[in-house]
Amino acid sequence: MTDRTPDLDALDRRSYLQATGAAALGAAGLAGCVGRASGTLATQVTDQPADIDDFESLVVTVEGFWLGPEGAEPESDDSETDGDDETDAADGNETDAGGNETDTADDEDGEEESADGREYHEFDEAQEADLVELQNGETQLIDERELQTGEYPYLQLDVSAADGTLTDGSDAPVDLPGNAPLKFNEAFEIRENTRTTFTADFAPVLRGNGRYLLRPVPSGIEVEYEESSDDTTDDGNSTEDGS
């Protein structure tokens, strides 16, 4: 009869190889995570005149933002439409051409990635900004975070509500774009040891039905790059628009 007693030395060697192999894989995975450089993205909002003079206050609530798929080509800007398209419910969700929400998947950090490769970053707390106070070059910082370096074709704000009060004290119906949410088609980079400031510019526009619509203002988008204190240039100046 064949002796089937386990070879303890062989088992010990096998267990040792399995353990060291798993440790090596774990170390390689960790190196892959920490090996990629990071930079800072600061997101600001501002307001162009448009029909803002009609308002005593116009408070927008921003829940987070999407980043366009890394490395994708910038899209053509179609925000100069007349704004008469039907609007989606004011829930800040992206919709496709048929008005349906696109699928997203949560990751362990509470971030989401949609089917088209966009990344969603939710704020710890929703941020409010009164657009009436953000005129004539005034801006408001709504988020600042570390992100991995990369190139992105646009930034899209997740605005969940817009509450307007007109100068006569009455409430103003302000719609959020449905099939064309507040997407700011300006390519930008997250650079190593650099603070990228993306200023999203949007404004209320009076429509023919007496309602207002929030629209991006492409000409008002600004992107600035400022090196961190350890790598600042001699004159300390930041560069604009990727220069």
FIKOLZA-1660 file (N, C-alpha, C; in steps of 0.1 Angstrom, whole numbers, plus 5000, padded with zeros to 4 digits):
% residues 243
   i   px   py   pz ch aa at
   1 5008 4988 5000  A  M  N
   1 5000 5000 5000  A  M CA
   1 5009 5012 5000  A  M  C
   2 5004 5022 4992  A  T  N
   2 5012 5035 4991  A  T CA
   2 5010 5043 5004  A  T  C
   3 5021 5048 5009  A  D  N
   3 5021 5057 5021  A  D CA
   3 5016 5070 5017  A  D  C
   4 5004 5075 5022  A  R  N
   4 4998 5088 5019  A  R CA
   4 5000 5098 5031  A  R  C
   5 5009 5094 5040  A  T  N
   5 5012 5104 5051  A  T CA
   5 5018 5117 5045  A  T  C
   6 5012 5129 5049  A  P  N
   6 5017 5141 5043  A  P CA
   6 5032 5144 5046  A  P  C
   7 5039 5149 5036  A  D  N
   7 5053 5153 5038  A  D CA
   7 5053 5167 5045  A  D  C
   8 5056 5167 5058  A  L  N
   8 5055 5179 5066  A  L CA
   8 5065 5190 5061  A  L  C
   9 5076 5185 5057  A  D  N
   9 5086 5195 5051  A  D CA
   9 5081 5201 5039  A  D  C
  10 5074 5193 5030  A  A  N
  10 5069 5199 5018  A  A CA
  10 5058 5209 5020  A  A  C
  11 5049 5205 5030  A  L  N
  11 5038 5214 5034  A  L CA
  11 5043 5227 5039  A  L  C
  12 5053 5226 5048  A  D  N
  12 5059 5238 5053  A  D CA
  12 5065 5247 5042  A  D  C
  13 5071 5241 5033  A  R  N
  13 5077 5249 5022  A  R CA
  13 5066 5255 5013  A  R  C
  14 5055 5248 5011  A  R  N
  14 5044 5253 5003  A  R CA
  14 5037 5264 5010  A  R  C
  15 5035 5263 5023  A  S  N
  15 5029 5274 5031  A  S CA
  15 5038 5286 5031  A  S  C
  16 5051 5284 5032  A  Y  N
  16 5060 5295 5032  A  Y CA
  16 5059 5303 5018  A  Y  C
  17 5059 5295 5007  A  L  N
  17 5059 5301 4994  A  L CA
  17 5046 5309 4992  A  L  C
  18 5035 5303 4996  A  Q  N
  18 5022 5310 4995  A  Q CA
  18 5022 5323 5003  A  Q  C
  19 5027 5322 5015  A  A  N
  19 5027 5334 5023  A  A CA
  19 5036 5345 5018  A  A  C
  20 5048 5341 5013  A  T  N
  20 5057 5352 5008  A  T CA
  20 5051 5357 4995  A  T  C
  21 5045 5348 4987  A  G  N
  21 5039 5353 4974  A  G CA
  21 5028 5363 4976  A  G  C
  22 5019 5360 4986  A  A  N
  22 5008 5369 4989  A  A CA
  22 5014 5382 4994  A  A  C
  23 5024 5382 5002  A  A  N
  23 5030 5394 5007  A  A CA
  23 5036 5402 4996  A  A  C
  24 5042 5396 4986  A  A  N
  24 5048 5403 4975  A  A CA
  24 5037 5409 4967  A  A  C
  25 5026 5402 4964  A  L  N
  25 5015 5408 4957  A  L CA
  25 5009 5420 4964  A  L  C
  26 5008 5419 4977  A  G  N
  26 5003 5430 4985  A  G CA
  26 5011 5442 4984  A  G  C
  27 5025 5440 4985  A  A  N
  27 5034 5451 4984  A  A CA
  27 5034 5458 4970  A  A  C
  28 5032 5449 4960  A  A  N
  28 5032 5455 4946  A  A CA
  28 5019 5463 4944  A  A  C
  29 5008 5458 4950  A  G  N
  29 4995 5466 4949  A  G CA
  29 4996 5479 4956  A  G  C
  30 5002 5479 4968  A  L  N
  30 5004 5491 4975  A  L CA
  30 5013 5501 4968  A  L  C
  31 5024 5496 4962  A  A  N
  31 5033 5505 4955  A  A CA
  31 5026 5511 4943  A  A  C
  32 5016 5504 4937  A  G  N
  32 5009 5509 4926  A  G CA
  32 5000 5520 4930  A  G  C
  33 4995 5520 4942  A  C  N
  33 4986 5530 4947  A  C CA
  33 4993 5543 4951  A  C  C
  34 5004 5541 4958  A  V  N
  34 5011 5553 4963  A  V CA
  34 5021 5558 4953  A  V  C
  35 5024 5551 4943  A  G  N
  35 5035 5555 4934  A  G CA
  35 5031 5566 4925  A  G  C
  36 5018 5568 4922  A  R  N
  36 5013 5578 4913  A  R CA
  36 5012 5592 4920  A  R  C
  37 5018 5602 4914  A  A  N
  37 5018 5615 4920  A  A CA
  37 5004 5621 4921  A  A  C
  38 5003 5631 4930  A  S  N
  38 4990 5638 4932  A  S CA
  38 4992 5653 4931  A  S  C
  39 4981 5660 4930  A  G  N
  39 4980 5674 4930  A  G CA
  39 4967 5678 4936  A  G  C
  40 4965 5691 4937  A  T  N
  40 4953 5697 4944  A  T CA
  40 4944 5703 4933  A  T  C
  41 4931 5700 4935  A  L  N
  41 4921 5707 4927  A  L CA
  41 4912 5715 4936  A  L  C
  42 4912 5728 4933  A  A  N
  42 4904 5738 4940  A  A CA
  42 4893 5742 4931  A  A  C
  43 4880 5740 4935  A  T  N
  43 4869 5744 4926  A  T CA
  43 4862 5756 4932  A  T  C
  44 4860 5766 4923  A  Q  N
  44 4854 5779 4926  A  Q CA
  44 4842 5781 4917  A  Q  C
  45 4833 5790 4922  A  V  N
  45 4821 5794 4913  A  V CA
  45 4821 5809 4913  A  V  C
  46 4815 5814 4902  A  T  N
  46 4813 5828 4900  A  T CA
  46 4801 5830 4892  A  T  C
  47 4798 5843 4889  A  D  N
  47 4785 5846 4882  A  D CA
  47 4787 5857 4872  A  D  C
  48 4783 5855 4859  A  Q  N
  48 4783 5865 4849  A  Q CA
  48 4770 5873 4851  A  Q  C
  49 4769 5885 4846  A  P  N
  49 4757 5894 4848  A  P CA
  49 4744 5887 4843  A  P  C
  50 4743 5884 4830  A  A  N
  50 4731 5879 4824  A  A CA
  50 4719 5886 4830  A  A  C
  51 4709 5878 4837  A  D  N
  51 4697 5884 4843  A  D CA
  51 4698 5884 4858  A  D  C
  52 4710 5884 4863  A  I  N
  52 4712 5884 4878  A  I CA
  52 4706 5896 4885  A  I  C
  53 4705 5907 4877  A  D  N
  53 4700 5920 4883  A  D CA
  53 4686 5918 4887  A  D  C
  54 4679 5908 4882  A  D  N
  54 4665 5906 4886  A  D CA
  54 4664 5901 4900  A  D  C
  55 4675 5896 4906  A  F  N
  55 4674 5888 4918  A  F CA
  55 4679 5896 4930  A  F  C
  56 4672 5894 4941  A  E  N
  56 4677 5899 4955  A  E CA
  56 4687 5889 4960  A  E  C
  57 4684 5876 4957  A  S  N
  57 4693 5865 4961  A  S CA
  57 4691 5853 4952  A  S  C
  58 4701 5846 4949  A  L  N
  58 4700 5833 4941  A  L CA
  58 4710 5823 4946  A  L  C
  59 4705 5815 4955  A  V  N
  59 4714 5805 4962  A  V CA
  59 4713 5792 4956  A  V  C
  60 4725 5787 4951  A  V  N
  60 4726 5774 4945  A  V CA
  60 4733 5765 4955  A  V  C
  61 4728 5752 4955  A  T  N
  61 4734 5742 4964  A  T CA
  61 4741 5732 4955  A  T  C
  62 4754 5730 4958  A  V  N
  62 4763 5721 4951  A  V CA
  62 4767 5709 4959  A  V  C
  63 4764 5697 4954  A  E  N
  63 4766 5685 4962  A  E CA
  63 4780 5679 4959  A  E  C
  64 4785 5682 4947  A  G  N
  64 4798 5675 4943  A  G CA
  64 4801 5679 4929  A  G  C
  65 4810 5671 4923  A  F  N
  65 4813 5674 4909  A  F CA
  65 4817 5661 4902  A  F  C
  66 4816 5661 4889  A  W  N
  66 4821 5650 4880  A  W CA
  66 4834 5655 4873  A  W  C
  67 4843 5646 4871  A  L  N
  67 4855 5649 4862  A  L CA
  67 4853 5641 4850  A  L  C
  68 4855 5648 4838  A  G  N
  68 4854 5641 4825  A  G CA
  68 4864 5630 4825  A  G  C
  69 4862 5619 4817  A  P  N
  69 4870 5608 4816  A  P CA
  69 4885 5612 4813  A  P  C
  70 4894 5607 4822  A  E  N
  70 4908 5611 4820  A  E CA
  70 4913 5608 4807  A  E  C
  71 4920 5618 4801  A  G  N
  71 4926 5616 4788  A  G CA
  71 4917 5617 4776  A  G  C
  72 4904 5619 4778  A  A  N
  72 4894 5621 4767  A  A CA
  72 4896 5634 4761  A  A  C
  73 4892 5635 4748  A  E  N
  73 4892 5648 4741  A  E CA
  73 4881 5657 4746  A  E  C
  74 4883 5670 4747  A  P  N
  74 4873 5680 4751  A  P CA
  74 4861 5679 4742  A  P  C
  75 4849 5681 4747  A  E  N
  75 4837 5680 4738  A  E CA
  75 4834 5694 4734  A  E  C
  76 4827 5695 4722  A  S  N
  76 4823 5708 4717  A  S CA
  76 4812 5713 4727  A  S  C
  77 4812 5726 4729  A  D  N
  77 4803 5733 4739  A  D CA
  77 4790 5736 4732  A  D  C
  78 4779 5731 4737  A  D  N
  78 4766 5733 4732  A  D CA
  78 4757 5741 4741  A  D  C
  79 4764 5748 4751  A  S  N
  79 4756 5755 4761  A  S CA
  79 4751 5769 4756  A  S  C
  80 4753 5773 4744  A  E  N
  80 4748 5785 4739  A  E CA
  80 4734 5783 4732  A  E  C
  81 4727 5773 4736  A  T  N
  81 4713 5770 4731  A  T CA
  81 4704 5780 4737  A  T  C
  82 4692 5780 4733  A  D  N
  82 4682 5790 4738  A  D CA
  82 4677 5787 4751  A  D  C
  83 4680 5775 4756  A  G  N
  83 4676 5771 4770  A  G CA
  83 4662 5767 4771  A  G  C
  84 4655 5764 4760  A  D  N
  84 4641 5760 4760  A  D CA
  84 4639 5745 4761  A  D  C
  85 4649 5737 4762  A  D  N
  85 4647 5723 4763  A  D CA
  85 4640 5720 4777  A  D  C
  86 4634 5709 4777  A  E  N
  86 4627 5705 4789  A  E CA
  86 4638 5702 4800  A  E  C
  87 4635 5706 4812  A  T  N
  87 4645 5704 4823  A  T CA
  87 4641 5691 4831  A  T  C
  88 4652 5685 4836  A  D  N
  88 4650 5673 4844  A  D CA
  88 4646 5678 4859  A  D  C
  89 4642 5669 4867  A  A  N
  89 4640 5672 4881  A  A CA
  89 4653 5677 4887  A  A  C
  90 4651 5686 4896  A  A  N
  90 4663 5693 4902  A  A CA
  90 4670 5684 4912  A  A  C
  91 4675 5673 4908  A  D  N
  91 4682 5664 4917  A  D CA
  91 4696 5663 4914  A  D  C
  92 4701 5670 4904  A  G  N
  92 4716 5671 4902  A  G CA
  92 4721 5658 4895  A  G  C
  93 4712 5649 4890  A  N  N
  93 4717 5637 4884  A  N CA
  93 4719 5639 4869  A  N  C
  94 4729 5633 4864  A  E  N
  94 4732 5633 4850  A  E CA
  94 4721 5625 4842  A  E  C
  95 4717 5630 4831  A  T  N
  95 4707 5622 4823  A  T CA
  95 4713 5621 4809  A  T  C
  96 4708 5610 4802  A  D  N
  96 4711 5608 4788  A  D CA
  96 4701 5616 4779  A  D  C
  97 4702 5614 4766  A  A  N
  97 4694 5621 4757  A  A CA
  97 4679 5618 4759  A  A  C
  98 4676 5607 4765  A  G  N
  98 4662 5603 4767  A  G CA
  98 4657 5607 4781  A  G  C
  99 4666 5615 4789  A  G  N
  99 4661 5619 4802  A  G CA
  99 4663 5609 4813  A  G  C
 100 4670 5598 4810  A  N  N
 100 4673 5587 4820  A  N CA
 100 4686 5589 4827  A  N  C
 101 4686 5586 4840  A  E  N
 101 4698 5588 4847  A  E CA
 101 4708 5577 4843  A  E  C
 102 4721 5581 4842  A  T  N
 102 4731 5572 4838  A  T CA
 102 4736 5564 4850  A  T  C
 103 4740 5552 4848  A  D  N
 103 4744 5543 4858  A  D CA
 103 4758 5547 4864  A  D  C
 104 4759 5546 4878  A  T  N
 104 4771 5549 4884  A  T CA
 104 4774 5538 4894  A  T  C
 105 4786 5536 4898  A  A  N
 105 4790 5525 4907  A  A CA
 105 4799 5532 4918  A  A  C
 106 4795 5529 4931  A  D  N
 106 4802 5535 4942  A  D CA
 106 4815 5527 4944  A  D  C
 107 4826 5534 4948  A  D  N
 107 4838 5527 4953  A  D CA
 107 4839 5529 4968  A  D  C
 108 4850 5523 4973  A  E  N
 108 4852 5523 4988  A  E CA
 108 4853 5537 4994  A  E  C
 109 4857 5547 4986  A  D  N
 109 4859 5560 4992  A  D CA
 109 4847 5569 4990  A  D  C
 110 4835 5563 4986  A  G  N
 110 4824 5571 4984  A  G CA
 110 4823 5579 4971  A  G  C
 111 4833 5576 4962  A  E  N
 111 4833 5582 4949  A  E CA
 111 4826 5573 4939  A  E  C
 112 4822 5578 4928  A  E  N
 112 4815 5570 4918  A  E CA
 112 4821 5571 4905  A  E  C
 113 4820 5561 4897  A  E  N
 113 4824 5561 4883  A  E CA
 113 4813 5557 4875  A  E  C
 114 4809 5565 4865  A  S  N
 114 4797 5562 4856  A  S CA
 114 4802 5553 4845  A  S  C
 115 4792 5549 4837  A  A  N
 115 4794 5540 4826  A  A CA
 115 4803 5546 4816  A  A  C
 116 4803 5559 4815  A  D  N
 116 4811 5566 4804  A  D CA
 116 4825 5570 4809  A  D  C
 117 4828 5566 4821  A  G  N
 117 4842 5568 4826  A  G CA
 117 4844 5580 4835  A  G  C
 118 4833 5588 4837  A  R  N
 118 4834 5600 4845  A  R CA
 118 4836 5596 4860  A  R  C
 119 4843 5604 4867  A  E  N
 119 4845 5602 4882  A  E CA
 119 4836 5612 4889  A  E  C
 120 4829 5608 4899  A  Y  N
 120 4821 5616 4907  A  Y CA
 120 4827 5618 4921  A  Y  C
 121 4828 5630 4926  A  H  N
 121 4834 5633 4939  A  H CA
 121 4824 5641 4947  A  H  C
 122 4819 5635 4957  A  E  N
 122 4808 5641 4966  A  E CA
 122 4815 5649 4977  A  E  C
 123 4810 5661 4980  A  F  N
 123 4815 5669 4991  A  F CA
 123 4811 5663 5004  A  F  C
 124 4819 5665 5014  A  D  N
 124 4815 5661 5028  A  D CA
 124 4802 5667 5032  A  D  C
 125 4800 5680 5028  A  E  N
 125 4788 5687 5031  A  E CA
 125 4784 5695 5019  A  E  C
 126 4772 5696 5016  A  A  N
 126 4767 5704 5005  A  A CA
 126 4771 5718 5007  A  A  C
 127 4775 5725 4996  A  Q  N
 127 4779 5739 4996  A  Q CA
 127 4769 5748 4990  A  Q  C
 128 4767 5759 4996  A  E  N
 128 4757 5769 4991  A  E CA
 128 4765 5782 4987  A  E  C
 129 4760 5788 4976  A  A  N
 129 4766 5800 4971  A  A CA
 129 4755 5809 4966  A  A  C
 130 4755 5822 4970  A  D  N
 130 4746 5832 4965  A  D CA
 130 4752 5838 4953  A  D  C
 131 4747 5836 4941  A  L  N
 131 4753 5841 4929  A  L CA
 131 4752 5857 4928  A  L  C
 132 4742 5862 4935  A  V  N
 132 4741 5877 4936  A  V CA
 132 4754 5883 4941  A  V  C
 133 4760 5876 4951  A  E  N
 133 4772 5881 4957  A  E CA
 133 4785 5878 4949  A  E  C
 134 4784 5870 4939  A  L  N
 134 4796 5866 4931  A  L CA
 134 4796 5872 4918  A  L  C
 135 4797 5885 4917  A  Q  N
 135 4797 5893 4905  A  Q CA
 135 4810 5901 4905  A  Q  C
 136 4813 5907 4893  A  N  N
 136 4825 5916 4892  A  N CA
 136 4838 5909 4897  A  N  C
 137 4839 5897 4893  A  G  N
 137 4852 5890 4896  A  G CA
 137 4852 5883 4909  A  G  C
 138 4842 5884 4917  A  E  N
 138 4841 5877 4930  A  E CA
 138 4839 5862 4928  A  E  C
 139 4846 5854 4936  A  T  N
 139 4845 5840 4935  A  T CA
 139 4843 5834 4949  A  T  C
 140 4838 5821 4950  A  Q  N
 140 4837 5814 4962  A  Q CA
 140 4843 5800 4961  A  Q  C
 141 4852 5797 4970  A  L  N
 141 4857 5783 4970  A  L CA
 141 4847 5774 4976  A  L  C
 142 4844 5763 4968  A  I  N
 142 4834 5753 4973  A  I CA
 142 4840 5740 4976  A  I  C
 143 4853 5737 4972  A  D  N
 143 4859 5724 4975  A  D CA
 143 4874 5725 4971  A  D  C
 144 4882 5718 4979  A  E  N
 144 4896 5716 4976  A  E CA
 144 4900 5702 4981  A  E  C
 145 4907 5695 4972  A  R  N
 145 4910 5681 4975  A  R CA
 145 4922 5676 4967  A  R  C
 146 4929 5666 4972  A  E  N
 146 4940 5660 4965  A  E CA
 146 4935 5649 4955  A  E  C
 147 4940 5650 4943  A  L  N
 147 4936 5640 4933  A  L CA
 147 4949 5635 4926  A  L  C
 148 4948 5623 4920  A  Q  N
 148 4959 5618 4912  A  Q CA
 148 4961 5627 4900  A  Q  C
 149 4973 5628 4895  A  T  N
 149 4976 5636 4884  A  T CA
 149 4970 5630 4871  A  T  C
 150 4966 5639 4862  A  G  N
 150 4960 5635 4850  A  G CA
 150 4954 5647 4842  A  G  C
 151 4949 5644 4830  A  E  N
 151 4943 5654 4822  A  E CA
 151 4928 5651 4820  A  E  C
 152 4920 5661 4821  A  Y  N
 152 4905 5660 4821  A  Y CA
 152 4899 5670 4811  A  Y  C
 153 4889 5665 4804  A  P  N
 153 4883 5674 4793  A  P CA
 153 4873 5684 4799  A  P  C
 154 4867 5681 4811  A  Y  N
 154 4857 5691 4816  A  Y CA
 154 4855 5688 4831  A  Y  C
 155 4848 5697 4837  A  L  N
 155 4843 5696 4851  A  L CA
 155 4828 5699 4851  A  L  C
 156 4821 5691 4858  A  Q  N
 156 4806 5692 4858  A  Q CA
 156 4801 5693 4872  A  Q  C
 157 4794 5704 4875  A  L  N
 157 4789 5706 4889  A  L CA
 157 4776 5698 4891  A  L  C
 158 4775 5693 4903  A  D  N
 158 4763 5686 4907  A  D CA
 158 4755 5696 4916  A  D  C
 159 4747 5704 4909  A  V  N
 159 4738 5714 4916  A  V CA
 159 4725 5708 4918  A  V  C
 160 4721 5707 4931  A  S  N
 160 4708 5700 4934  A  S CA
 160 4696 5709 4936  A  S  C
 161 4699 5722 4937  A  A  N
 161 4688 5732 4939  A  A CA
 161 4693 5746 4936  A  A  C
 162 4683 5754 4932  A  A  N
 162 4686 5769 4930  A  A CA
 162 4674 5776 4935  A  A  C
 163 4675 5784 4946  A  D  N
 163 4664 5791 4952  A  D CA
 163 4666 5806 4950  A  D  C
 164 4657 5812 4942  A  G  N
 164 4658 5826 4939  A  G CA
 164 4647 5835 4945  A  G  C
 165 4651 5847 4949  A  T  N
 165 4642 5857 4953  A  T CA
 165 4644 5869 4945  A  T  C
 166 4633 5874 4938  A  L  N
 166 4635 5886 4930  A  L CA
 166 4635 5899 4938  A  L  C
 167 4639 5910 4932  A  T  N
 167 4641 5922 4939  A  T CA
 167 4628 5927 4944  A  T  C
 168 4616 5923 4939  A  D  N
 168 4603 5927 4945  A  D CA
 168 4599 5918 4956  A  D  C
 169 4607 5909 4960  A  G  N
 169 4604 5900 4971  A  G CA
 169 4597 5887 4968  A  G  C
 170 4593 5885 4955  A  S  N
 170 4587 5873 4951  A  S CA
 170 4597 5862 4948  A  S  C
 171 4592 5850 4949  A  D  N
 171 4600 5838 4946  A  D CA
 171 4601 5837 4931  A  D  C
 172 4613 5833 4926  A  A  N
 172 4616 5831 4912  A  A CA
 172 4618 5816 4909  A  A  C
 173 4611 5811 4899  A  P  N
 173 4613 5797 4895  A  P CA
 173 4626 5796 4887  A  P  C
 174 4636 5789 4892  A  V  N
 174 4649 5787 4885  A  V CA
 174 4651 5773 4882  A  V  C
 175 4652 5769 4869  A  D  N
 175 4653 5755 4865  A  D CA
 175 4668 5752 4864  A  D  C
 176 4671 5739 4865  A  L  N
 176 4684 5734 4863  A  L CA
 176 4684 5726 4850  A  L  C
 177 4694 5727 4842  A  P  N
 177 4695 5720 4829  A  P CA
 177 4693 5705 4832  A  P  C
 178 4685 5698 4823  A  G  N
 178 4683 5684 4824  A  G CA
 178 4692 5676 4816  A  G  C
 179 4690 5676 4802  A  N  N
 179 4698 5668 4794  A  N CA
 179 4712 5674 4791  A  N  C
 180 4714 5687 4796  A  A  N
 180 4727 5693 4794  A  A CA
 180 4730 5700 4808  A  A  C
 181 4734 5692 4818  A  P  N
 181 4737 5697 4831  A  P CA
 181 4748 5707 4831  A  P  C
 182 4752 5712 4842  A  L  N
 182 4761 5723 4843  A  L CA
 182 4775 5718 4841  A  L  C
 183 4778 5715 4828  A  K  N
 183 4791 5710 4824  A  K CA
 183 4799 5721 4818  A  K  C
 184 4812 5722 4823  A  F  N
 184 4821 5733 4819  A  F CA
 184 4832 5727 4811  A  F  C
 185 4830 5728 4797  A  N  N
 185 4839 5722 4788  A  N CA
 185 4852 5730 4786  A  N  C
 186 4861 5728 4796  A  E  N
 186 4874 5734 4796  A  E CA
 186 4884 5724 4801  A  E  C
 187 4893 5720 4792  A  A  N
 187 4903 5710 4795  A  A CA
 187 4912 5715 4806  A  A  C
 188 4917 5707 4815  A  F  N
 188 4926 5711 4825  A  F CA
 188 4934 5699 4830  A  F  C
 189 4944 5702 4838  A  E  N
 189 4953 5691 4843  A  E CA
 189 4953 5692 4858  A  E  C
 190 4956 5680 4864  A  I  N
 190 4960 5679 4878  A  I CA
 190 4975 5676 4877  A  I  C
 191 4983 5685 4882  A  R  N
 191 4998 5684 4881  A  R CA
 191 5004 5681 4895  A  R  C
 192 5015 5674 4894  A  E  N
 192 5022 5671 4907  A  E CA
 192 5026 5683 4914  A  E  C
 193 5024 5683 4927  A  N  N
 193 5028 5694 4936  A  N CA
 193 5023 5708 4931  A  N  C
 194 5011 5708 4925  A  T  N
 194 5005 5720 4920  A  T CA
 194 4991 5721 4924  A  T  C
 195 4986 5734 4927  A  R  N
 195 4972 5737 4930  A  R CA
 195 4966 5742 4917  A  R  C
 196 4956 5734 4912  A  T  N
 196 4948 5738 4900  A  T CA
 196 4935 5744 4905  A  T  C
 197 4933 5756 4901  A  T  N
 197 4920 5763 4905  A  T CA
 197 4911 5764 4893  A  T  C
 198 4900 5757 4894  A  F  N
 198 4890 5757 4883  A  F CA
 198 4878 5766 4887  A  F  C
 199 4876 5777 4880  A  T  N
 199 4865 5786 4883  A  T CA
 199 4854 5783 4873  A  T  C
 200 4843 5778 4878  A  A  N
 200 4831 5775 4870  A  A CA
 200 4822 5787 4870  A  A  C
 201 4819 5792 4859  A  D  N
 201 4811 5805 4857  A  D CA
 201 4797 5801 4852  A  D  C
 202 4786 5805 4859  A  F  N
 202 4773 5803 4853  A  F CA
 202 4764 5814 4858  A  F  C
 203 4752 5815 4851  A  A  N
 203 4743 5826 4854  A  A CA
 203 4729 5822 4850  A  A  C
 204 4719 5829 4857  A  P  N
 204 4705 5827 4853  A  P CA
 204 4701 5835 4841  A  P  C
 205 4694 5828 4832  A  V  N
 205 4689 5835 4820  A  V CA
 205 4674 5834 4820  A  V  C
 206 4667 5845 4817  A  L  N
 206 4653 5846 4817  A  L CA
 206 4648 5839 4804  A  L  C
 207 4639 5830 4805  A  R  N
 207 4633 5823 4793  A  R CA
 207 4620 5829 4790  A  R  C
 208 4615 5825 4778  A  G  N
 208 4602 5831 4773  A  G CA
 208 4590 5828 4781  A  G  C
 209 4591 5817 4789  A  N  N
 209 4579 5814 4797  A  N CA
 209 4579 5820 4811  A  N  C
 210 4588 5830 4813  A  G  N
 210 4589 5837 4826  A  G CA
 210 4597 5830 4837  A  G  C
 211 4602 5818 4833  A  R  N
 211 4611 5811 4842  A  R CA
 211 4626 5814 4839  A  R  C
 212 4634 5811 4849  A  Y  N
 212 4648 5813 4847  A  Y CA
 212 4655 5799 4845  A  Y  C
 213 4667 5799 4838  A  L  N
 213 4674 5787 4836  A  L CA
 213 4689 5790 4840  A  L  C
 214 4695 5782 4848  A  L  N
 214 4709 5783 4851  A  L CA
 214 4717 5777 4839  A  L  C
 215 4727 5785 4834  A  R  N
 215 4735 5780 4822  A  R CA
 215 4749 5783 4825  A  R  C
 216 4758 5774 4820  A  P  N
 216 4772 5777 4821  A  P CA
 216 4776 5788 4812  A  P  C
 217 4786 5796 4815  A  V  N
 217 4791 5807 4807  A  V CA
 217 4805 5803 4803  A  V  C
 218 4807 5797 4791  A  P  N
 218 4820 5792 4787  A  P CA
 218 4831 5803 4787  A  P  C
 219 4827 5815 4783  A  S  N
 219 4838 5826 4782  A  S CA
 219 4843 5830 4796  A  S  C
 220 4836 5826 4807  A  G  N
 220 4840 5830 4820  A  G CA
 220 4848 5820 4827  A  G  C
 221 4850 5808 4822  A  I  N
 221 4857 5797 4828  A  I CA
 221 4872 5801 4829  A  I  C
 222 4878 5799 4841  A  E  N
 222 4892 5802 4843  A  E CA
 222 4899 5790 4849  A  E  C
 223 4911 5786 4845  A  V  N
 223 4919 5776 4851  A  V CA
 223 4932 5782 4854  A  V  C
 224 4937 5781 4866  A  E  N
 224 4950 5786 4870  A  E CA
 224 4958 5775 4877  A  E  C
 225 4971 5776 4875  A  Y  N
 225 4980 5766 4881  A  Y CA
 225 4990 5774 4890  A  Y  C
 226 4991 5769 4903  A  E  N
 226 5001 5775 4912  A  E CA
 226 5009 5764 4919  A  E  C
 227 5022 5765 4917  A  E  N
 227 5030 5754 4923  A  E CA
 227 5030 5755 4938  A  E  C
 228 5032 5744 4944  A  S  N
 228 5032 5743 4959  A  S CA
 228 5044 5751 4964  A  S  C
 229 5044 5754 4977  A  S  N
 229 5054 5762 4983  A  S CA
 229 5068 5757 4982  A  S  C
 230 5069 5743 4980  A  D  N
 230 5082 5737 4979  A  D CA
 230 5088 5739 4965  A  D  C
 231 5079 5742 4955  A  D  N
 231 5083 5742 4941  A  D CA
 231 5079 5755 4935  A  D  C
 232 5077 5766 4942  A  T  N
 232 5072 5778 4936  A  T CA
 232 5083 5784 4928  A  T  C
 233 5079 5792 4917  A  T  N
 233 5089 5799 4909  A  T CA
 233 5095 5811 4917  A  T  C
 234 5105 5816 4912  A  D  N
 234 5112 5827 4919  A  D CA
 234 5102 5839 4921  A  D  C
 235 5094 5842 4911  A  D  N
 235 5085 5853 4912  A  D CA
 235 5072 5850 4919  A  D  C
 236 5070 5836 4922  A  G  N
 236 5058 5832 4929  A  G CA
 236 5045 5833 4921  A  G  C
 237 5046 5836 4908  A  N  N
 237 5034 5838 4899  A  N CA
 237 5028 5825 4895  A  N  C
 238 5015 5825 4894  A  S  N
 238 5008 5813 4888  A  S CA
 238 5007 5814 4873  A  S  C
 239 5004 5803 4867  A  T  N
 239 5002 5803 4853  A  T CA
 239 4987 5801 4850  A  T  C
 240 4982 5805 4838  A  E  N
 240 4968 5804 4835  A  E CA
 240 4967 5796 4822  A  E  C
 241 4956 5788 4822  A  D  N
 241 4952 5781 4810  A  D CA
 241 4963 5772 4805  A  D  C
 242 4969 5765 4814  A  G  N
 242 4979 5755 4811  A  G CA
 242 4992 5760 4806  A  G  C
 243 4995 5774 4806  A  S  N
 243 5008 5779 4802  A  S CA
 243 5018 5778 4813  A  S  C
% end
